[in-house]
C-alpha cells in the first residue's frame, strides 16, 4: 500500500528518455471505480493540464513514478472522461465519513492506494469532530465504502 501523501511531490521519470519529466502535483480519483485515474503533473503550461493516466505508469515506486516515454503524458483537457472527473472532482482528504444510517464518523485525513492497480484500499479518518473528544485515527477497508461523493464518503454501518 502507498499513501496518497507519499505520492505528492514524487518525481515522474521517463524510462526511454532517462530524465525527470515533472513531479506529481495531485491525484484524480474516479469515484465509481474508487481508484486513482490520473497523476497531475506540477509542470503545467497555461491552458494545458499535463497528466499521466494511472494505467500508463510503468510503476509507482518508493522514490518515483516511472513512465515508458514522454508520449505517455497527455493534456487532460483533451480527454472528455478526464474533463468530467476534474469538473466533478471528489476530494477524499477532508471528506466527511457518514454511515448509511446517517451517523458522522469523522473526517478523512489520508488514504492508501494499491500501487499496482491504483485502487483505494484503505481510508484513514479522525473522529475529532466532537468538542472535548480526544482525537483518534481510525481506518476503513475499501469494501466498507458504498459511495465516494464530492465532499463525503458513505460507508456501511457495522
C-alpha positions as CSV (number, residue, x, y, z in Angstrom):
1,X,0.0,0.0,0.0
2,X,1.1,3.5,-0.8
3,X,-0.3,6.5,1.0
4,X,-1.6,9.4,-1.2
5,X,0.6,11.9,0.6
6,X,3.7,9.9,-0.3
7,X,2.9,10.2,-4.0
8,X,2.5,14.0,-4.0
9,X,5.9,15.5,-4.9
10,X,7.2,12.3,-6.3
11,X,9.4,12.7,-9.4
12,X,8.0,11.4,-12.7
13,X,10.7,9.7,-14.7
14,X,10.6,8.7,-18.4
15,X,12.4,5.5,-18.9
16,X,13.0,5.9,-22.6
17,X,14.4,9.5,-22.2
18,X,16.3,8.8,-18.9
19,X,15.1,12.0,-17.4
20,X,12.7,13.5,-14.9
21,X,9.7,15.0,-16.7
22,X,7.9,16.5,-13.8
23,X,6.5,15.8,-10.3
24,X,3.2,14.5,-9.1
25,X,1.1,17.6,-8.1
26,X,-2.2,15.8,-7.3
27,X,-4.3,12.7,-8.0
28,X,-7.6,12.5,-9.9
29,X,-9.9,9.9,-8.4
30,X,-12.6,8.0,-10.3
31,X,-15.3,7.8,-7.6
32,X,-17.4,5.0,-9.1
33,X,-14.3,2.7,-9.5
34,X,-12.8,4.0,-6.3
35,X,-9.3,4.4,-7.8
36,X,-6.7,6.8,-8.9
37,X,-7.3,7.5,-12.6
38,X,-4.6,10.2,-13.3
39,X,-1.5,11.8,-11.9
40,X,-1.5,15.6,-12.5
41,X,2.0,17.0,-13.1
42,X,3.3,20.1,-11.4
43,X,4.9,21.4,-14.6
44,X,1.8,22.6,-16.4
45,X,1.6,25.3,-19.0
46,X,-1.2,27.8,-19.3
47,X,-4.4,26.1,-20.6
48,X,-2.7,22.7,-20.6
49,X,-3.0,20.2,-17.7
50,X,-0.3,17.6,-18.1
51,X,-1.3,14.3,-16.7
52,X,-0.5,10.6,-16.8
53,X,-3.2,8.0,-16.8
54,X,-2.5,5.6,-14.0
55,X,-2.8,2.7,-16.5
56,X,0.2,4.2,-18.4
57,X,2.5,4.3,-15.4
58,X,5.2,1.7,-15.6
59,X,5.5,1.6,-11.8
60,X,4.7,3.5,-8.7
61,X,7.8,3.1,-6.7
62,X,9.2,4.3,-3.3
63,X,11.1,7.1,-5.0
64,X,9.4,7.9,-8.3
65,X,6.5,7.2,-10.7
66,X,8.0,5.8,-13.9
67,X,6.5,6.1,-17.4
68,X,7.7,4.4,-20.6
69,X,8.1,7.6,-22.7
70,X,7.2,11.3,-22.9
71,X,4.2,10.4,-25.1
72,X,2.6,8.9,-22.0
73,X,2.0,12.4,-20.8
74,X,-1.4,13.8,-22.0
75,X,-3.3,17.1,-21.9
76,X,-6.1,16.3,-19.5
77,X,-8.3,18.9,-21.0
78,X,-8.4,17.0,-24.3
79,X,-9.9,13.8,-22.7
80,X,-13.6,14.0,-22.2
81,X,-13.7,11.5,-19.3
82,X,-10.9,13.3,-17.5
83,X,-12.6,16.7,-18.0
84,X,-15.7,15.3,-16.4
85,X,-13.7,13.9,-13.4
86,X,-12.0,17.3,-13.0
87,X,-15.3,19.2,-13.1
88,X,-16.8,16.9,-10.6
89,X,-13.7,16.4,-8.5
90,X,-14.0,14.3,-5.4
91,X,-11.9,15.5,-2.5
92,X,-11.2,12.4,-0.4
93,X,-8.9,14.1,2.1
94,X,-11.2,16.4,4.2
95,X,-14.3,14.5,3.2
96,X,-16.8,13.6,6.0
97,X,-17.3,9.9,6.6
98,X,-21.0,9.3,7.1
99,X,-22.6,5.9,7.8
100,X,-25.5,4.7,5.7
101,X,-27.5,5.1,8.9
102,X,-26.7,8.9,9.0
103,X,-24.0,8.9,11.7
104,X,-21.0,11.2,11.3
105,X,-17.9,9.0,11.9
106,X,-15.2,11.6,11.2
107,X,-13.1,13.3,8.5
108,X,-10.7,11.6,6.1
109,X,-7.1,12.5,6.7
110,X,-5.4,10.1,4.3
111,X,-6.0,7.1,2.0
112,X,-4.0,4.2,0.9
113,X,-3.6,3.0,-2.8
114,X,-2.6,-0.3,-4.3
115,X,0.5,0.8,-6.3
116,X,-0.2,-1.8,-9.0
117,X,-3.8,-1.0,-9.8
118,X,-4.5,2.5,-8.4
119,X,-7.4,1.1,-6.3
120,X,-8.0,2.8,-3.0
121,X,-7.5,0.1,-0.4
122,X,-7.9,2.0,2.9
123,X,-9.3,5.2,4.2
124,X,-7.9,6.8,7.4
125,X,-10.1,9.3,9.3
126,X,-10.1,11.2,12.6
127,X,-13.1,11.3,14.8
128,X,-12.2,14.6,16.4
129,X,-15.3,16.4,15.2
130,X,-16.8,16.5,18.7
131,X,-15.5,19.2,21.0
132,X,-13.8,17.7,24.1
133,X,-13.4,14.3,22.5
134,X,-9.8,13.1,22.2
135,X,-8.7,12.7,18.5
136,X,-8.0,9.2,17.4
137,X,-7.3,7.9,13.9
138,X,-9.5,5.1,12.6
139,X,-9.3,3.1,9.3
140,X,-11.8,1.7,6.9
141,X,-11.3,-1.0,4.4
142,X,-12.4,-0.2,0.8
143,X,-15.1,-2.8,1.0
144,X,-16.9,-0.8,3.6
145,X,-17.2,2.3,1.3
146,X,-20.6,2.5,-0.5
147,X,-20.1,5.8,-2.3
148,X,-17.4,8.5,-2.8
149,X,-19.2,11.8,-3.2
150,X,-17.9,15.3,-3.8
151,X,-17.4,16.1,-0.1
152,X,-18.4,13.0,1.8
153,X,-17.9,9.3,1.8
154,X,-20.8,7.0,2.7
155,X,-19.9,3.7,4.4
156,X,-21.7,0.6,5.5
157,X,-22.7,0.9,9.2
158,X,-21.4,-2.1,11.1
